[in-house]
């Protein structure tokens, strides 16, 4: 019940908004100005979804379209009331589609990102329904086919990554709040969060494995991939913060980019941003770590930042000059392991680190890494490893699923630290 309350709290259903929404039968006339409108016959709808649309007073002849998706337990009218996308539409003239999921998956009203049908382009379920909504808005309101964007929170953030993978020809960019990588959920039995391998802290694939999942979703695609913005709170335990890194690995691999950000900054207090730009300086992947935030995004100002990333309120963002790449260590000797460290992110009083454990010419069956920090540094959270020790000196051991590393292979664990963010001294041993 606690998990259910968290999801419901993240994107609350607004009954008043639902009651006031105008239901339009069949192929309705365009929505009344500044009114949330329900469309009951928008085309092929294998997911059994509901569609609400918000069309602002002032808009161009071919407005952009933003698909804004709620979390589990929520609804389209609820997300309309609890997010800033409609007010931004009034200012900037884009149309907002608010889908309502009807899949149950333990919580109720969750977007289907787990079924085999939903993972295949054109296979059925919610993704096909959402594309039907986009097509309806293009036909009914003159929506610009070259300016369609996806965003969402929690289950909606998961579906944002899902739609960008399945339909890169439909969406130009997306902003996923508290989501997971595409194809993270194995099946319906692995859903919902709270009882899932995907969100249980044991999901650790290589960037190429994550990227292959996206490439296999639409193997014939040769066009321009949609740009991706990712958001996560560092204190999120329902959809764990470490899944932000897995999502970064997925999309940077899809774009053929380095895992090292081309720039890092803090655009607002508590917002730590990493940008990954291509050779032309265009930011293809952008990731925000929100310090101290739980499963509660988006909050004030984040929707506007997402819309800016889409290019609806200014130029496409570029990146400052590249930062220095992380240090590497020599390959391990036969039968041994080696560890290398890189600082992924930092902020006032804290930092995020990542350690790669590598095997030599022989496989490693079990490993432990010692980390010695400067005085006053503490490790507050670890994923893909088991932590022991105290301030300044820690040991991280493998967990059940990543203890065996094939010859020449590697695995990665990450952690959050407080205090001095200087590079720790590392040791690696194989029991």
C-alpha positions in Angstrom: 0.0 0.0 0.0 2.9 2.4 0.7 4.2 2.0 -2.9 0.7 2.5 -4.2 0.3 5.7 -2.2 3.7 7.0 -3.5 2.6 6.4 -7.1 -0.7 8.1 -6.6 1.0 11.0 -4.9 3.4 11.5 -7.7 0.7 12.2 -10.3 -2.6 12.5 -8.5 -5.9 12.1 -10.3 -7.8 15.3 -10.4 -11.5 14.4 -10.3 -12.6 17.9 -10.7 -10.7 18.2 -13.9 -12.1 15.0 -15.2 -15.6 16.1 -14.4 -15.2 19.4 -16.2 -13.6 17.9 -19.3 -15.9 18.1 -22.4 -16.6 14.7 -24.0 -16.7 14.9 -27.8 -18.2 11.9 -29.6 -16.8 10.7 -32.9 -14.6 12.9 -35.0 -15.1 16.0 -32.9 -14.7 19.5 -34.0 -11.5 21.2 -32.6 -11.5 21.7 -28.9 -12.9 24.9 -27.5 -10.3 27.4 -26.7 -8.4 26.8 -23.4 -10.6 23.8 -22.6 -9.6 20.3 -21.8 -11.5 18.1 -24.2 -12.1 14.3 -24.4 -12.1 12.7 -27.8 -13.8 9.3 -27.8 -13.1 8.1 -31.3 -9.5 9.0 -32.4 -8.7 5.8 -34.4 -7.1 2.5 -33.7 -7.1 2.0 -30.0 -5.9 -1.5 -29.0 -4.8 -0.3 -25.6 -8.3 0.8 -24.7 -7.0 4.2 -23.8 -8.8 7.5 -23.3 -7.6 10.7 -25.0 -7.9 14.3 -23.8 -6.5 17.2 -25.7 -5.7 20.9 -24.8 -5.7 23.4 -27.6 -4.7 26.9 -26.7 -6.4 30.1 -27.8 -3.4 31.4 -29.8 -1.5 28.9 -32.0 0.1 28.8 -35.4 -1.5 27.1 -38.4 0.7 24.1 -37.8 1.2 23.9 -34.0 3.7 21.5 -32.4 2.2 18.6 -30.5 3.3 17.5 -27.0 2.1 14.1 -25.6 2.1 14.4 -21.8 1.7 11.1 -19.9 0.8 10.5 -16.2 2.1 8.0 -13.7 0.4 4.8 -12.5 -2.8 5.5 -10.7 -3.2 8.8 -12.6 -5.2 10.1 -15.6 -4.9 12.5 -18.4 -7.0 15.1 -16.7 -5.1 14.6 -13.5 -1.7 15.3 -15.2 -3.3 18.3 -17.0 -4.1 19.7 -13.6 -0.9 18.8 -11.8 1.7 19.8 -14.4 2.6 23.0 -16.2 2.3 21.9 -19.8 -1.1 23.5 -20.4 0.0 26.9 -19.2 3.1 26.6 -21.3 0.9 25.7 -24.3 -1.1 29.0 -23.7 2.2 30.9 -23.9 3.9 29.0 -26.7 1.0 27.8 -28.9 1.5 24.0 -28.9 -1.2 21.4 -28.6 -1.0 19.0 -25.6 -2.4 15.4 -25.8 -3.1 13.8 -22.4 -3.6 10.1 -22.7 -5.1 8.0 -19.9 -3.8 4.5 -19.5 -6.3 1.8 -18.5 -3.9 -1.1 -17.9 -4.0 -2.4 -14.3 -0.5 -4.0 -13.6 -1.1 -4.0 -9.8 -1.7 -0.3 -9.4 -4.2 0.7 -12.1 -3.9 3.0 -15.0 -0.2 2.1 -15.9 1.1 2.5 -19.4 2.0 -0.9 -20.9 5.8 -1.0 -21.3 6.1 -4.8 -20.4 4.0 -6.8 -22.9 5.5 -8.4 -26.0 2.9 -6.6 -28.1 3.9 -3.2 -26.7 7.6 -3.8 -27.4 7.1 -4.4 -31.1 6.6 -1.5 -33.5 3.0 -1.8 -34.6 2.5 -4.8 -32.3 -0.5 -3.3 -30.5 -1.4 -2.2 -27.0 -0.7 1.4 -25.7 2.0 2.5 -28.2 -0.4 2.0 -31.2 -3.1 3.9 -29.3 -0.8 6.9 -28.6 0.3 7.1 -32.3 -3.4 7.1 -33.2 -3.9 10.1 -30.9 -1.0 12.0 -32.6 -2.4 11.3 -36.0 -5.8 12.5 -34.9 -4.3 15.8 -33.6 -2.3 16.3 -36.8 -5.4 15.8 -38.9 -7.9 17.7 -36.7 -5.8 20.6 -35.5 -3.2 20.9 -38.3 -0.4 19.6 -36.0 3.1 19.8 -37.4 4.4 16.3 -38.3 8.0 17.5 -37.8 7.4 18.8 -34.2 5.9 16.0 -32.1 7.3 15.4 -28.6 6.8 13.0 -25.7 7.1 13.6 -22.0 5.8 11.9 -18.9 6.2 11.1 -15.2 7.0 7.7 -13.7 4.9 5.2 -15.8 4.6 8.1 -18.3 8.4 8.6 -18.2 8.8 4.9 -18.9 6.4 5.2 -21.9 8.3 8.3 -23.1 11.5 6.2 -23.6 9.3 3.5 -25.0 7.8 5.7 -27.7 11.1 7.2 -28.7 12.5 3.7 -29.2 9.5 2.3 -31.1 8.6 5.4 -33.1 11.7 7.6 -33.8 10.0 8.6 -37.1 7.0 10.2 -35.1 8.8 12.0 -32.2 11.5 14.6 -32.6 12.5 14.6 -28.9 11.3 13.4 -25.4 11.7 14.3 -21.7 11.3 11.3 -19.3 10.8 12.0 -15.6 11.6 9.1 -13.3 11.5 6.6 -16.1 13.5 3.4 -17.0 15.3 2.4 -20.1 13.4 0.9 -23.0 12.8 -2.9 -22.6 13.7 -2.8 -18.9 10.7 -4.8 -17.9 10.9 -8.4 -19.0 7.1 -9.1 -19.0 4.0 -8.4 -17.0 5.2 -10.5 -14.1 8.1 -8.1 -13.7 5.8 -5.1 -13.3 5.0 -2.9 -11.2 7.9 -1.1 -9.5 8.4 -2.2 -6.0 8.4 -5.9 -6.9 10.4 -5.8 -10.1 13.8 -6.9 -11.2 13.9 -3.8 -13.4 13.4 -1.4 -10.5 14.8 -3.7 -7.8 18.4 -2.5 -8.1 19.6 -5.5 -10.0 19.4 -4.2 -13.6 22.9 -3.8 -15.0 23.4 -4.1 -18.7 26.1 -2.8 -20.9 25.6 0.4 -22.9 25.6 -1.7 -26.1 23.0 -4.2 -24.7 20.7 -1.3 -23.9 21.4 0.4 -27.2 20.8 -2.9 -29.1 17.3 -3.1 -27.5 16.4 0.3 -29.1 17.9 -0.6 -32.4 16.0 -3.9 -32.5 12.8 -2.1 -31.8 12.8 -0.6 -35.3 15.6 -2.4 -37.2 14.9 -0.7 -40.5 15.1 2.9 -39.2 17.7 5.1 -40.9 16.5 8.5 -40.0 17.4 11.1 -37.4 16.9 9.8 -33.8 14.8 11.9 -31.4 16.9 13.8 -28.8 16.4 12.7 -25.2 16.2 14.5 -21.8 16.2 12.4 -18.6 15.2 13.5 -15.0 15.6 11.6 -11.7 15.6 12.4 -8.0 18.7 11.2 -6.1 16.4 10.0 -3.2 13.9 8.1 -5.4 13.6 4.6 -4.1 10.4 3.5 -6.0 12.2 3.8 -9.3 15.8 3.8 -8.1 18.1 6.7 -9.0 20.7 4.3 -10.5 18.3 3.7 -13.4 19.1 7.2 -14.6 22.6 6.0 -15.4 21.3 2.9 -17.2 19.0 5.2 -19.3 22.0 7.5 -20.1 24.0 4.5 -21.2 21.2 3.3 -23.5 20.7 6.6 -25.3 24.3 7.7 -25.6 25.0 4.3 -27.1 22.1 4.7 -29.6 23.7 8.1 -30.6 27.2 6.7 -30.7 28.3 9.1 -28.0 30.9 8.7 -25.2 29.7 7.8 -21.8 31.7 10.8 -20.5 29.5 14.0 -20.6 30.8 16.8 -22.8 29.7 19.3 -20.1 28.3 19.4 -16.6 26.8 22.3 -14.7 24.2 23.3 -12.1 21.5 25.4 -13.9 19.5 25.8 -10.7 20.3 25.0 -7.1 20.0 21.2 -6.7 19.8 20.6 -10.4 22.9 18.8 -11.7 23.0 18.5 -15.4 25.1 16.3 -17.7 25.1 16.9 -21.4 26.2 14.6 -24.2 26.8 16.4 -27.5 27.7 15.2 -30.9 30.6 16.5 -33.0 28.5 19.4 -34.2 27.8 20.6 -30.6 24.2 19.5 -30.6 23.1 18.1 -27.3 21.5 14.7 -28.1 21.2 13.4 -24.5 20.7 15.6 -21.4 20.4 14.2 -17.8 19.3 16.0 -14.7 20.0 14.7 -11.1 17.7 16.5 -8.7 19.4 16.5 -5.3 17.2 15.2 -2.4 14.1 14.6 -4.6 12.1 11.4 -4.2 9.5 10.0 -6.6 7.9 13.4 -7.1 8.9 14.9 -10.5 8.2 17.1 -12.4 8.2 20.0 -10.0 8.2 23.8 -10.6 10.1 24.9 -13.7 10.9 21.4 -15.0 8.2 21.3 -17.6 9.5 24.6 -19.0 13.0 23.2 -19.1 11.7 20.2 -21.0 9.8 22.4 -23.5 12.9 24.5 -24.0 14.9 21.3 -24.7 12.3 20.4 -27.4 13.1 23.7 -29.1 9.6 25.2 -28.6 10.8 28.3 -26.7 14.3 28.9 -28.1 17.2 27.5 -30.0 18.3 23.9 -29.7 20.9 23.8 -26.8 24.6 23.3 -27.6 27.4 22.4 -25.3 30.5 24.2 -23.9 33.9 22.8 -24.6 34.5 19.2 -23.6 35.7 18.4 -20.1 38.7 16.2 -19.3 38.0 12.5 -19.8 38.2 10.2 -16.7 41.5 8.4 -15.8 41.9 4.8 -16.7 44.0 2.0 -15.1 46.1 -0.7 -16.7 44.5 -4.1 -17.6 44.5 -6.6 -14.7 46.9 -9.5 -14.5 45.7 -13.0 -15.3 43.2 -14.3 -12.8 43.0 -10.9 -11.0 40.7 -7.9 -11.2 41.3 -4.2 -11.6 39.1 -1.2 -10.7 38.9 2.2 -12.3 36.9 5.2 -11.0 35.2 8.2 -12.6 33.2 11.0 -11.1 29.9 11.1 -12.9 28.4 14.2 -11.2 29.1 16.6 -8.3 27.3 19.3 -6.4 27.8 21.4 -3.3 28.5 18.9 -0.6 28.1 15.7 -2.6 29.0 13.7 -5.7 28.1 10.6 -7.7 30.9 8.1 -8.6 31.1 5.0 -10.7 33.6 2.1 -10.5 34.3 -0.3 -13.3 35.6 -3.7 -12.2 37.5 -5.6 -15.0 38.7 -9.1 -15.3 42.0 -10.1 -16.9 42.7 -13.0 -19.2 40.8 -15.3 -16.9 37.3 -15.1 -15.6 36.7 -13.6 -12.1 34.3 -15.5 -9.8 33.5 -12.9 -7.1 35.2 -9.6 -6.4 35.6 -6.9 -3.8 36.8 -3.3 -4.2 38.3 -1.2 -1.5 37.8 2.6 -1.6 39.8 4.9 0.5 38.6 8.5 0.5 39.9 11.8 1.9 38.9 12.5 5.6 35.3 13.4 6.1 33.9 11.6 3.0 31.0 9.2 3.4 29.2 6.9 1.0 25.4 7.2 1.4 24.1 4.8 -1.3 25.4 2.0 -3.5 23.8 0.1 -6.4 25.0 -3.1 -8.1 27.2 -3.8 -5.0 27.1 -4.6 -1.3 28.6 -1.9 0.9 30.5 -2.3 4.2 32.9 0.0 6.1 32.8 3.5 7.6 33.7 7.1 6.7 36.8 7.3 4.7 37.3 3.5 4.1 34.7 1.2 2.4 34.5 -2.1 0.7 32.1 -2.9 -2.0 31.5 -6.6 -2.9 29.6 -8.1 -5.8 26.0 -9.1 -5.5 24.4 -12.3 -6.7 24.0 -11.3 -10.3 27.4 -9.6 -11.1 30.0 -11.7 -9.3 31.1 -13.6 -12.3 33.0 -11.6 -14.9 34.1 -13.3 -18.1 37.7 -13.0 -19.2 38.4 -9.5 -20.4 34.9 -8.4 -19.3 33.7 -5.9 -16.8 30.9 -4.8 -14.6 30.0 -1.4 -13.0 28.7 -0.3 -9.6 27.8 3.2 -8.7 27.4 5.2 -5.5 26.5 8.6 -4.0 28.9 10.3 -1.6 28.9 13.2 0.7 31.9 15.4 1.5 35.2 15.6 -0.3 34.8 14.4 -3.9 38.5 13.8 -4.6 39.3 10.6 -6.4 39.5 7.6 -4.0 42.3 5.1 -3.9 41.1 1.8 -5.2 42.1 -1.9 -4.7 40.5 -4.9 -6.3 40.7 -8.5 -5.2 39.0 -11.7 -6.4 38.3 -14.1 -3.5 
